């Protein structure tokens, strides 16, 4: 399977080409298996890019009214938005792996800092007290209120590396174990100030977990449907798991190996071998940490020589401008909020027109609002420098993904 075919699949499967756009926030999330939510605004901008009629209110409806999309910490200790039906597969597999790692680190830190002689006992008691504090609060409580209600978590723990963590780390652990969830957001769509809520209050009847093996198999199946073909290394990185887990899932799915350009072996689902029709010309402007740019570990077939311009040192992707399946630049906003595309390579005049049209649509969608971001790629910084000084839009606090 050539790189051209992979780019054609990307356009269709990721709902980026006009003929394949998503009709709802749920459709956009399903197209990607899950949406990155490290930065709150990314969820909304990723949905908009895949369905230009999708509004912030549409995403809010899916997240907070219908609750058909749910925020969950999972692969690589990164916050995602998952379709609700995928949660029973995520909880016992990717999330459980992160929960075990977090427990080990937290309990070790608790003992090393002198907070308690038994870190596991401290964490278990702290978790139980938070759950008790939320038991009679079906609408949830913000983190600040929980710190007051549960003095045990209102602490600061210094790690051996000199980092400090406090109450939020306990809430994060309860979230990754699916006991609580980031419920109603009390801030705007671009920021995260959730009311932490018991999962059973948020979802009503919590679906039964699958086994870890079944969970990983379903995640691999959906990843292949969204991102295939991909290599074992791509899947191992994306899952934050091991090759043994990936190989077991591929075998159970009867995945088919295919030859990729440059000699690598990729995998596809057995009913997904037919070539796709060409998507036609297309352009897209994707936000920081969008799941398309973050979906593979081996990215040359769409990044080309631009990796160092698009990714920061920790492996976090900035904004990207796409033309026919390739990253050709980035986008930023000027002082008035207008979207400006900065190219990293020459593109045909027709391609530039498509990118300019996308910039105009995104500018209109944002309505003058300047999107804050914790992440800025070298290409973004260069583009902003070329625009000249601009007011600082501030930055939203959120869970930092470990995507490097």
C-alpha positions as CSV (number, residue, x, y, z in Angstrom):
1,X,0.0,0.0,0.0
2,X,1.6,3.2,-1.2
3,X,1.8,6.5,0.7
4,X,-0.6,8.0,-1.8
5,X,-3.2,5.4,-0.8
6,X,-2.6,6.0,2.9
7,X,-3.2,9.7,2.4
8,X,-6.4,9.0,0.5
9,X,-7.5,6.8,3.4
10,X,-6.6,9.5,5.9
11,X,-8.8,12.0,4.0
12,X,-11.8,9.7,4.0
13,X,-11.5,7.9,7.3
14,X,-10.7,11.1,9.3
15,X,-13.6,13.0,7.7
16,X,-11.3,15.7,6.4
17,X,-12.1,15.8,2.7
18,X,-15.4,17.5,1.8
19,X,-17.2,14.4,0.6
20,X,-16.6,12.6,3.9
21,X,-17.4,15.3,6.5
22,X,-19.0,14.3,9.7
23,X,-22.6,15.2,10.6
24,X,-22.2,15.5,14.3
25,X,-19.7,15.6,17.1
26,X,-20.3,11.9,17.8
27,X,-19.5,11.1,14.2
28,X,-16.3,13.1,14.3
29,X,-15.1,11.3,17.5
30,X,-16.0,7.9,16.0
31,X,-14.0,8.7,12.9
32,X,-10.9,9.2,15.0
33,X,-11.6,6.4,17.6
34,X,-11.1,9.2,20.2
35,X,-10.4,12.9,20.3
36,X,-7.4,14.4,22.1
37,X,-8.6,16.5,25.0
38,X,-5.3,17.6,26.7
39,X,-6.3,21.1,25.6
40,X,-10.1,21.7,26.0
41,X,-10.3,23.7,22.8
42,X,-8.9,20.9,20.7
43,X,-12.0,18.8,21.1
44,X,-14.2,21.6,19.6
45,X,-11.7,22.5,16.9
46,X,-11.2,18.9,15.9
47,X,-14.9,18.4,15.5
48,X,-15.3,21.7,13.6
49,X,-12.5,20.6,11.1
50,X,-14.4,17.4,10.4
51,X,-17.9,18.9,10.1
52,X,-18.0,22.6,9.3
53,X,-21.6,22.9,10.5
54,X,-20.7,21.6,14.0
55,X,-20.8,24.3,16.6
56,X,-19.5,24.6,20.2
57,X,-23.1,24.1,21.3
58,X,-23.2,20.8,19.4
59,X,-20.1,19.5,21.2
60,X,-21.4,20.7,24.5
61,X,-24.6,18.8,23.9
62,X,-22.7,15.6,23.2
63,X,-20.4,16.1,26.2
64,X,-22.7,17.4,28.9
65,X,-26.4,16.8,27.9
66,X,-26.5,13.5,26.0
67,X,-23.2,12.4,27.5
68,X,-22.6,10.3,24.3
69,X,-19.0,11.5,24.4
70,X,-17.1,11.2,27.7
71,X,-13.7,12.5,28.9
72,X,-11.4,9.7,30.1
73,X,-7.6,9.6,30.9
74,X,-6.1,6.7,29.0
75,X,-3.3,5.9,26.5
76,X,0.0,7.5,27.4
77,X,-1.6,9.3,30.4
78,X,-3.4,11.5,28.0
79,X,-6.9,12.9,28.3
80,X,-9.2,11.8,25.5
81,X,-12.9,12.1,24.6
82,X,-14.3,8.7,23.8
83,X,-17.6,7.6,22.3
84,X,-19.5,6.3,25.3
85,X,-19.8,2.8,23.9
86,X,-16.0,2.5,23.8
87,X,-15.5,3.1,27.5
88,X,-16.0,-0.6,28.6
89,X,-13.0,-1.4,26.4
90,X,-10.8,1.5,27.5
91,X,-11.3,1.1,31.3
92,X,-9.8,-2.4,31.8
93,X,-7.0,-1.9,29.2
94,X,-5.3,1.4,28.5
95,X,-6.8,3.2,31.5
96,X,-6.0,0.4,33.9
97,X,-2.4,0.3,32.7
98,X,-2.1,4.1,33.4
99,X,-3.8,3.7,36.8
100,X,-1.3,1.0,37.9
101,X,1.6,3.2,36.9
102,X,0.1,6.2,38.7
103,X,-0.5,4.2,41.8
104,X,3.1,3.0,41.9
105,X,4.4,6.6,41.5
106,X,2.1,8.2,43.9
107,X,2.5,5.7,46.7
108,X,6.3,5.9,46.4
109,X,6.1,9.7,46.5
110,X,3.9,9.6,49.6
111,X,6.4,7.5,51.5
112,X,9.5,9.4,50.3
113,X,8.0,12.7,51.3
114,X,7.2,11.5,54.8
115,X,3.5,12.0,54.4
116,X,2.7,8.4,55.4
117,X,4.6,5.2,56.1
118,X,2.3,3.2,53.9
119,X,1.6,4.9,50.5
120,X,-1.0,2.4,49.4
121,X,-3.0,2.8,52.6
122,X,-2.9,6.6,52.3
123,X,-4.0,6.5,48.7
124,X,-6.9,4.1,49.4
125,X,-8.1,6.2,52.3
126,X,-7.9,9.4,50.3
127,X,-9.8,7.9,47.4
128,X,-12.5,6.6,49.8
129,X,-13.0,10.0,51.4
130,X,-13.3,11.7,47.9
131,X,-15.9,9.1,46.9
132,X,-17.8,9.6,50.1
133,X,-17.8,13.4,49.5
134,X,-19.3,12.9,46.1
135,X,-21.9,10.3,47.0
136,X,-24.5,12.9,47.8
137,X,-23.5,15.3,45.1
138,X,-25.1,14.1,41.8
139,X,-24.1,17.3,40.1
140,X,-20.5,16.9,41.3
141,X,-18.1,19.2,43.0
142,X,-15.2,21.3,41.7
143,X,-11.7,20.4,42.8
144,X,-11.4,23.4,45.1
145,X,-14.5,22.4,47.0
146,X,-13.3,18.8,47.3
147,X,-10.0,20.0,48.8
148,X,-12.0,21.7,51.6
149,X,-14.3,18.7,52.0
150,X,-11.4,16.2,52.1
151,X,-8.5,17.6,54.0
152,X,-6.5,14.4,53.4
153,X,-6.0,15.4,49.7
154,X,-5.3,19.1,50.5
155,X,-1.5,18.4,50.6
156,X,1.6,19.0,48.6
157,X,3.9,16.1,47.8
158,X,7.4,16.6,46.5
159,X,8.8,13.9,44.3
160,X,12.4,12.9,44.0
161,X,12.7,14.9,40.8
162,X,11.6,18.0,42.6
163,X,8.1,18.1,41.1
164,X,5.1,18.8,43.4
165,X,1.7,17.3,43.2
166,X,-1.4,17.8,45.3
167,X,-5.1,17.1,45.4
168,X,-5.6,17.0,41.6
169,X,-3.4,14.0,41.4
170,X,-5.7,12.0,43.6
171,X,-8.7,13.1,41.5
172,X,-6.9,12.2,38.4
173,X,-6.3,8.7,39.7
174,X,-9.9,8.3,40.6
175,X,-10.7,9.4,37.1
176,X,-8.4,7.0,35.4
177,X,-9.9,4.1,37.4
178,X,-13.4,5.2,36.2
179,X,-14.7,5.9,39.7
180,X,-15.2,9.6,38.9
181,X,-15.4,11.7,35.8
182,X,-14.9,15.3,34.6
183,X,-18.5,16.3,34.6
184,X,-20.1,19.7,33.8
185,X,-17.5,22.3,32.8
186,X,-18.0,25.6,34.6
187,X,-15.7,27.5,32.2
188,X,-16.0,28.3,28.5
189,X,-15.3,25.8,25.8
190,X,-11.7,26.8,25.6
191,X,-10.9,26.1,29.3
192,X,-11.3,23.3,31.8
193,X,-12.9,23.7,35.2
194,X,-15.0,20.6,35.7
195,X,-17.2,19.5,38.4
196,X,-15.9,16.1,39.4
197,X,-18.8,13.6,39.5
198,X,-19.2,9.9,40.3
199,X,-19.2,7.9,37.1
200,X,-22.5,6.2,38.1
201,X,-24.1,9.6,38.6
202,X,-22.8,10.9,35.3
203,X,-23.7,7.8,33.1
204,X,-26.5,6.3,35.2
205,X,-26.0,2.6,34.6
206,X,-22.3,2.1,34.2
207,X,-21.6,-0.5,31.5
208,X,-19.7,-3.6,32.6
209,X,-16.0,-3.7,31.9
210,X,-14.6,-6.1,29.4
211,X,-11.4,-8.1,30.1
212,X,-8.1,-6.4,29.5
213,X,-7.5,-8.5,26.4
214,X,-10.9,-7.8,25.0
215,X,-10.5,-4.1,25.7
216,X,-7.2,-3.9,23.9
217,X,-8.6,-5.9,21.0
218,X,-11.4,-3.5,20.5
219,X,-9.1,-0.5,20.7
220,X,-6.8,-2.0,18.1
221,X,-9.8,-2.9,15.9
222,X,-11.0,0.7,16.0
223,X,-7.6,2.1,15.5
224,X,-7.1,0.0,12.4
225,X,-10.4,1.2,11.1
226,X,-9.5,4.8,11.6
227,X,-5.7,4.8,11.0
228,X,-4.9,1.6,9.2
229,X,-2.6,0.6,7.8
230,X,-0.2,1.1,10.6
231,X,2.8,-0.8,12.0
232,X,3.2,-2.6,15.3
233,X,5.3,0.3,16.4
234,X,2.6,2.7,15.6
235,X,0.0,0.7,17.6
236,X,2.4,0.1,20.5
237,X,3.1,3.8,20.8
238,X,-0.5,4.9,20.4
239,X,-1.8,2.4,23.0
240,X,1.1,3.2,25.4
241,X,1.3,-0.6,25.8
242,X,3.6,-3.4,24.7
243,X,4.2,-5.3,21.4
244,X,3.0,-8.5,23.1
245,X,-0.4,-6.8,23.6
246,X,-0.5,-5.5,20.1
247,X,0.5,-8.8,18.5
248,X,-2.1,-10.7,20.5
249,X,-4.8,-8.3,19.4
250,X,-3.7,-8.4,15.7
251,X,-3.8,-12.2,15.8
252,X,-7.3,-12.3,17.3
253,X,-8.5,-9.8,14.7
254,X,-7.0,-11.8,11.9
255,X,-5.4,-8.6,10.7
256,X,-3.7,-8.7,7.4
257,X,-0.1,-7.5,6.8
258,X,0.5,-5.2,3.9
259,X,3.8,-3.8,2.5
260,X,4.2,0.0,3.0
261,X,6.5,2.3,1.1
262,X,10.1,2.2,2.4
263,X,9.9,-1.4,3.4
264,X,7.8,-1.3,6.6
265,X,4.9,-3.8,7.3
266,X,1.5,-2.3,8.1
267,X,-1.7,-4.0,9.2
268,X,-5.3,-3.8,8.1
269,X,-8.5,-5.4,9.1
270,X,-9.4,-8.4,6.9
271,X,-12.5,-6.7,5.4
272,X,-10.7,-3.4,4.7
273,X,-8.3,-4.3,1.9
274,X,-10.0,-2.7,-1.1
275,X,-8.6,0.5,-2.4
276,X,-10.6,3.7,-1.8
277,X,-11.8,6.2,-4.4
278,X,-9.8,9.3,-4.6
279,X,-11.1,12.0,-2.1
280,X,-10.5,14.9,-4.5
281,X,-8.7,18.1,-3.6
282,X,-9.0,19.1,0.0
283,X,-7.5,21.3,2.7
284,X,-7.9,21.4,6.5
285,X,-6.7,23.4,9.4
286,X,-6.3,21.2,12.5
287,X,-5.7,22.3,16.1
288,X,-2.8,21.5,18.4
289,X,-2.7,17.8,19.3
290,X,-5.3,16.9,16.8
291,X,-5.7,13.1,16.6
292,X,-4.8,12.9,12.9
293,X,-1.3,14.4,13.3
294,X,-0.9,12.4,16.6
295,X,-2.2,9.1,15.3
296,X,1.0,7.4,14.2
297,X,4.5,7.2,15.5
298,X,6.0,7.0,11.9
299,X,4.7,10.2,10.4
300,X,6.9,10.7,7.3
301,X,4.1,9.9,4.8
302,X,2.2,13.0,5.8
303,X,4.8,15.1,7.6
304,X,7.7,14.9,5.1
305,X,10.6,17.0,6.3
306,X,8.4,19.1,8.7
307,X,8.6,17.1,11.9
308,X,10.9,19.5,13.7
309,X,8.8,22.5,12.7
310,X,5.4,21.0,13.8
311,X,6.4,19.1,17.0
312,X,7.8,20.5,20.2
313,X,10.6,18.8,22.1
314,X,8.2,16.7,24.1
315,X,6.5,15.3,21.0
316,X,3.4,17.6,21.1
317,X,2.0,18.8,17.8
318,X,1.1,22.3,17.1
319,X,-1.5,23.5,14.7
320,X,-1.2,22.1,11.2
321,X,-2.3,23.1,7.7
322,X,-3.1,20.1,5.4
323,X,-3.3,19.9,1.7
324,X,-4.3,16.6,0.0
325,X,-3.0,14.5,2.9
326,X,0.2,16.3,3.6
327,X,1.1,18.8,6.3
328,X,2.3,21.9,4.4
329,X,2.3,24.4,7.2
330,X,0.6,25.7,10.4
331,X,-1.9,28.4,11.3
332,X,-2.0,31.1,14.0
333,X,-4.3,34.0,14.7
334,X,-3.4,37.7,14.4
335,X,-4.3,40.4,17.0
336,X,-7.8,40.7,15.6
337,X,-8.4,36.9,15.7
338,X,-8.1,36.3,12.0
339,X,-6.6,32.9,11.1
340,X,-3.3,33.2,9.1
341,X,-1.7,30.2,7.4
342,X,2.0,30.0,7.3
343,X,3.4,27.6,4.7
344,X,6.5,25.5,5.2
345,X,6.7,24.6,1.5
346,X,5.5,25.8,-1.9
347,X,2.0,24.7,-2.9
348,X,0.1,25.2,-6.2
349,X,-2.1,28.3,-6.5
350,X,-5.2,26.1,-6.3
351,X,-4.0,24.6,-3.1
352,X,-3.3,28.0,-1.6
353,X,-6.9,29.1,-2.5
354,X,-8.3,26.0,-0.6
355,X,-6.2,26.9,2.4
356,X,-7.3,30.5,2.3
357,X,-10.9,29.4,2.1
358,X,-10.4,27.2,5.2
359,X,-8.8,30.1,7.0
360,X,-11.8,32.3,6.2
361,X,-14.2,29.6,7.5
362,X,-12.3,29.0,10.7
363,X,-12.0,32.8,11.3
364,X,-15.8,33.1,10.9
365,X,-16.4,30.1,13.2
366,X,-14.2,31.6,15.9
367,X,-15.9,35.0,15.6
368,X,-12.9,37.0,16.7
369,X,-12.1,34.7,19.7
370,X,-8.3,34.0,20.0
371,X,-7.8,30.4,21.1
372,X,-5.3,30.0,24.0
373,X,-2.8,27.2,24.0
374,X,-0.2,25.7,26.3
375,X,1.6,24.3,23.2
376,X,3.4,26.2,20.5
377,X,5.5,24.6,17.8
378,X,8.5,26.2,16.2
379,X,6.4,26.9,13.1
380,X,3.8,28.6,15.2
381,X,6.3,30.7,17.0
382,X,7.9,31.8,13.7
383,X,4.5,32.6,12.2
384,X,3.5,34.7,15.3
385,X,6.9,36.5,15.2
386,X,6.2,37.4,11.5
387,X,2.8,38.9,12.5
388,X,4.4,41.2,15.2
389,X,3.4,41.7,18.8
390,X,0.0,40.7,19.9
391,X,-1.9,40.7,23.2
392,X,-1.4,37.5,25.3
393,X,-4.6,35.5,25.2
394,X,-3.7,33.6,28.3
395,X,-3.5,29.9,28.6
396,X,-6.0,27.3,29.7
397,X,-4.9,24.8,32.4
398,X,-5.5,21.2,31.5
399,X,-4.1,17.7,31.8
400,X,-0.8,17.6,30.0
401,X,-0.4,14.6,27.8
402,X,2.8,12.6,27.7
403,X,2.9,12.1,24.0
404,X,6.7,12.2,23.5
